[in-house]
C-alpha cells in the first residue's frame, strides 16, 4: 500500500488536531493547499504566524484580543455594571452579532465536564467572583449552553456568587426561530413557557 510523502502526512496529522476534523477532511485541506500558488501558501503561513504572535487573552474579560485589554473592555460606551458570562470566546462573538447587548463579558475558558476532567478550579470562576465584588458590577448574566455541562457550570457560578450583592440572571431558553412545537422536547417547551414575554 502506497504511503503519502512524510511531509504531506505530517500536515494531515496537524490538521487532524483541529476539533471536528477527520483524516479525509485533513487530506482534502492538504491537497487543496498543494494545488495553490506559492503566494497563497505564504499567506497561510503568515496568517498563522501573525495569529500566534499578536493574539493574546484580555487581562479583564479573558476574551481574545490584540492588546492587553480588548476593545470591548476599553470601550467607555459599554455598560460597566453588566457582565455576561460565556464559556468560550466564540459565544462572545455570537452575542455581539445580535447588536442587543452593550455590557461587558467574562470568558470562563470552558465548562465543568467531569468526563474530560474539567472542574470548577480549571475555570475562571474565582476571577469572576472578584470582579463581581468590585462594587461596579450590578448584574451577572449567565450565558452558558442549556445542556448538562452548561447548567452545572451555571449552578456552580450561582453558588460562588451567592454572598455577592448582585443580580444573577440566565439567558432565556425556549423554541428557536423556525422551530416546531410539535417536535420540541418537554424541557425545551417547559423553558419556552416559563420564559414567555408580554405582547400586550
Secondary structure, 3 states (H helix, E strand, C coil): CCCCCHHHHHHHHHHHCCCCCCHHHHHHHHHHHHHCCHHHHHHHHHHHHHHHHHCEECCCCCCEECCCCCCCCCCCCCEEEEEEEECCHHHHHHHHHHCCCCEEEEECCCCCECCCCECHHHCCHHHHHHHHCCCCCCEEEECCCCCHHHHHHHHHHHHHCCCCCCEEEECCCCCCCCCCHHHCCHHHHHHHHHCCCCCC
